[in-house]
Amino acid sequence: MPSHGSLTKAGKVRNQTPKIPPKPKKNLMPRLRNRREYFIRQRKAQGLPVPPVVPPSSVPKKAKA
């Protein structure tokens, strides 16, 4: 069975394509976003003020058992 092309040309187009730098991500990872939203929901349920910007470090972490 004949092959679809010589292996000497493998990856030719991909290697010629210019490398484009990735765009910076706009949103948080879903895990951090959910944790932050949970923190905000808990503060609202307790009637406490919610800071306008909640940094991830201010969200209390679970204690390791």
Backbone as CSV, one residue per row, in Angstrom:
resi,resn,N_x,N_y,N_z,CA_x,CA_y,CA_z,C_x,C_y,C_z
1,MET,0.856,-1.192,0.000,0.000,0.000,0.000,0.896,1.246,0.000
2,PRO,0.716,2.154,-0.939,1.564,3.344,-0.984,1.218,4.321,0.144
3,SER,2.223,5.091,0.570,1.994,6.091,1.618,1.427,7.374,0.997
4,HIS,1.012,8.281,1.808,0.399,9.522,1.330,1.418,10.618,1.061
5,GLY,2.647,10.370,1.304,3.688,11.364,1.060,4.979,10.912,1.706
6,SER,6.075,11.494,1.293,7.353,11.064,1.853,7.525,11.630,3.255
7,LEU,8.219,10.860,4.074,8.447,11.298,5.448,9.453,12.439,5.528
8,THR,10.184,12.686,4.457,11.145,13.790,4.479,10.440,15.135,4.490
9,LYS,9.173,15.171,4.037,8.413,16.423,4.011,7.476,16.567,5.208
10,ALA,7.550,15.672,6.152,6.622,15.701,7.288,6.838,16.966,8.114
11,GLY,5.759,17.665,8.454,5.821,18.854,9.298,6.290,20.101,8.589
12,LYS,6.338,20.069,7.273,6.863,21.203,6.514,6.043,22.472,6.731
13,VAL,4.724,22.366,6.601,3.867,23.552,6.712,3.859,24.074,8.144
14,ARG,3.774,23.170,9.106,3.731,23.609,10.507,5.015,24.330,10.906
15,ASN,6.143,23.834,10.426,7.410,24.480,10.777,7.582,25.826,10.092
16,GLN,6.918,26.053,8.967,7.032,27.323,8.260,6.080,28.380,8.818
17,THR,5.086,27.958,9.575,4.097,28.896,10.105,4.730,29.759,11.193
18,PRO,4.561,31.082,11.135,5.163,31.938,12.167,4.495,31.728,13.522
19,LYS,5.288,31.804,14.566,4.798,31.618,15.932,4.157,32.920,16.405
20,ILE,2.911,32.841,16.863,2.184,34.012,17.360,2.093,33.906,18.872
21,PRO,2.452,34.970,19.619,2.354,34.885,21.084,0.900,34.753,21.519
22,PRO,0.629,33.973,22.577,-0.756,33.788,23.018,-1.324,35.059,23.627
23,LYS,-2.649,35.221,23.510,-3.324,36.367,24.109,-3.404,36.163,25.619
24,PRO,-3.310,37.236,26.400,-3.455,37.072,27.850,-4.878,36.646,28.206
25,LYS,-4.991,35.791,29.193,-6.306,35.300,29.598,-7.054,36.392,30.345
26,LYS,-8.369,36.477,30.092,-9.184,37.533,30.686,-9.856,37.079,31.979
27,ASN,-10.267,35.828,32.028,-11.040,35.342,33.175,-10.191,34.446,34.067
28,LEU,-10.664,34.270,35.287,-10.005,33.364,36.214,-10.288,31.923,35.828
29,MET,-9.497,31.033,36.368,-9.777,29.614,36.207,-11.131,29.335,36.863
30,PRO,-11.922,28.396,36.336,-13.242,28.138,36.926,-13.185,27.803,38.406
31,ARG,-12.153,27.095,38.848,-12.056,26.712,40.261,-11.920,27.947,41.152
32,LEU,-11.075,28.890,40.751,-10.906,30.111,41.540,-12.146,30.993,41.458
33,ARG,-12.748,31.065,40.267,-13.946,31.887,40.102,-15.088,31.356,40.968
34,ASN,-15.281,30.038,40.994,-16.338,29.455,41.814,-16.074,29.694,43.295
35,ARG,-14.819,29.603,43.695,-14.464,29.822,45.097,-14.754,31.261,45.514
36,ARG,-14.432,32.192,44.622,-14.676,33.613,44.903,-16.175,33.900,44.965
37,GLU,-16.945,33.320,44.032,-18.396,33.529,44.031,-19.037,32.923,45.273
38,TYR,-18.540,31.779,45.728,-19.037,31.165,46.956,-18.776,32.082,48.147
39,PHE,-17.572,32.658,48.196,-17.208,33.567,49.275,-18.148,34.771,49.296
40,ILE,-18.439,35.323,48.123,-19.322,36.486,48.031,-20.738,36.119,48.457
41,ARG,-21.231,34.947,48.033,-22.576,34.503,48.428,-22.682,34.336,49.934
42,GLN,-21.636,33.784,50.548,-21.658,33.587,52.000,-21.682,34.929,52.733
43,ARG,-20.894,35.891,52.250,-20.876,37.206,52.898,-22.243,37.878,52.794
44,LYS,-22.889,37.767,51.630,-24.204,38.381,51.455,-25.245,37.699,52.326
45,ALA,-25.167,36.383,52.461,-26.129,35.643,53.277,-25.990,36.007,54.746
46,GLN,-24.775,36.311,55.184,-24.545,36.688,56.582,-24.810,38.168,56.825
47,GLY,-25.088,38.914,55.771,-25.349,40.341,55.914,-24.093,41.164,56.081
48,LEU,-22.947,40.617,55.718,-21.682,41.330,55.843,-21.387,42.076,54.537
49,PRO,-20.600,43.146,54.605,-20.275,43.864,53.371,-19.349,43.028,52.486
50,VAL,-19.562,43.178,51.201,-18.732,42.474,50.225,-17.771,43.480,49.628
51,PRO,-16.449,43.230,49.705,-15.506,44.170,49.110,-15.695,44.234,47.595
52,PRO,-15.450,45.394,46.978,-15.659,45.515,45.529,-14.764,44.574,44.725
53,VAL,-13.531,44.377,45.176,-12.619,43.447,44.519,-12.175,42.445,45.564
54,VAL,-12.451,41.173,45.301,-12.094,40.122,46.252,-10.869,39.403,45.720
55,PRO,-9.684,39.687,46.278,-8.510,38.964,45.808,-8.575,37.498,46.235
56,PRO,-7.994,36.597,45.464,-8.082,35.180,45.815,-7.457,34.862,47.167
57,SER,-6.445,35.649,47.585,-5.782,35.358,48.843,-6.658,35.682,50.051
58,SER,-7.699,36.513,49.885,-8.546,36.857,51.027,-9.605,35.806,51.289
59,VAL,-9.808,34.889,50.344,-10.804,33.844,50.538,-10.204,32.824,51.487
60,PRO,-10.849,32.565,52.618,-10.258,31.619,53.573,-10.178,30.221,52.991
61,LYS,-9.010,29.595,53.177,-8.807,28.242,52.675,-9.326,27.236,53.691
62,LYS,-9.692,26.054,53.196,-10.156,25.000,54.080,-8.996,24.503,54.933
63,ALA,-9.288,24.191,56.196,-8.267,23.666,57.078,-8.010,22.209,56.722
64,LYS,-6.735,21.847,56.676,-6.414,20.447,56.359,-6.648,19.590,57.599
65,ALA,-7.303,18.486,57.395,-7.618,17.596,58.527,-6.521,16.599,58.755
